[in-house]
Amino acid sequence: MKKGDKVTIYEDPITKERLEGEAILVKLIDEDCGRWEEGTMQRWKVRFLNEIMNEFERSILVKP
């Protein structure tokens, strides 16, 4: 994943439960927040597509 990529954000990124929405990756905060069978968790600043000014920190599961 790289800055500018469009991703789908879930409240629970491992099970993909509780969809939050589509977002653009703004800045990588931590590239390895943990590892699971499904992949590696990364922490990013994101901007949701329906938000013009606000950025939020979210965890994103990156599959191998």
C-alpha positions as CSV (number, residue, x, y, z in Angstrom):
1,M,0.0,0.0,0.0
2,K,1.1,3.5,-0.7
3,K,0.1,7.1,-0.1
4,G,-2.8,8.0,-2.4
5,D,-4.3,4.5,-2.6
6,K,-8.0,4.2,-2.2
7,V,-9.0,1.6,0.5
8,T,-12.1,0.3,2.3
9,I,-12.1,1.0,6.0
10,Y,-13.8,-1.3,8.6
11,E,-14.1,-0.8,12.3
12,D,-12.7,-4.4,12.6
13,P,-10.2,-4.8,9.7
14,I,-9.5,-8.4,10.5
15,T,-13.1,-9.7,10.2
16,K,-14.2,-6.8,7.9
17,E,-17.1,-6.1,10.1
18,R,-18.8,-2.7,10.5
19,L,-18.0,-0.9,7.3
20,E,-16.8,2.7,7.8
21,G,-16.4,3.7,4.2
22,E,-13.9,4.4,1.4
23,A,-10.8,6.5,2.2
24,I,-7.6,7.7,0.6
25,L,-4.3,6.8,2.4
26,V,-2.6,10.1,3.5
27,K,0.4,9.1,5.7
28,L,1.9,5.9,7.0
29,I,2.2,6.0,10.8
30,D,3.3,2.4,11.6
31,E,4.0,-0.2,9.0
32,D,3.8,-3.2,11.4
33,C,1.3,-3.0,14.2
34,G,0.9,-6.8,14.4
35,R,0.8,-9.9,12.3
36,W,-2.1,-12.3,11.8
37,E,-2.6,-15.3,9.4
38,E,-4.6,-12.8,7.2
39,G,-1.7,-10.3,6.9
40,T,0.1,-7.4,8.6
41,M,-1.7,-4.6,10.3
42,Q,-0.6,-1.0,9.4
43,R,-1.6,2.3,11.0
44,W,-2.4,5.1,8.5
45,K,-3.8,8.6,8.5
46,V,-6.7,8.5,6.1
47,R,-9.2,10.9,4.5
48,F,-12.6,9.5,3.9
49,L,-14.1,10.3,0.5
50,N,-17.0,12.2,2.1
51,E,-14.7,14.3,4.2
52,I,-12.8,17.2,2.6
53,M,-10.6,18.5,5.4
54,N,-10.5,15.9,8.2
55,E,-8.0,13.2,8.5
56,F,-8.3,10.2,10.8
57,E,-6.0,7.4,12.1
58,R,-7.1,3.9,11.1
59,S,-5.7,0.4,11.2
60,I,-5.6,-1.4,7.8
61,L,-4.9,-5.1,7.2
62,V,-2.4,-5.6,4.4
63,K,-2.6,-9.1,2.9
64,P,0.6,-10.7,1.7
